[in-house]
Amino acid sequence: GSPNVIVVPRDEILRTVLTLYAQSPKMPLPTPAEVLICHKKISTEEICLLWRRAVDDKDYKRLFCLVVESNLSFKIAKEAATSLRKLMQGKTDFKLVVVCAKEDEQRS
């Protein structure tokens, strides 16, 4: 019911994400709707759409993951965090993981 943050070396990010989805034989590989990989031009809206899909997953079956391989701008990170806090109000059943690069931990 609350987001988890995993900090790993940059070269282990994708392996970590796949490992999250391989925890259960019943869980299929992730779809583009479940994993968002941040890029230099990512918008707050793109991240917030992932948040909304995670928080509104009525069956509580899917795992959603935001992958931050490089430094996310402060403005976008702050706006996305504010949005997530609002969306989480009153919600307890969702699976959300943020995987970040250890090299950028101090700047994120």
Disulfide bonds with the S-S distance in Angstrom:
none
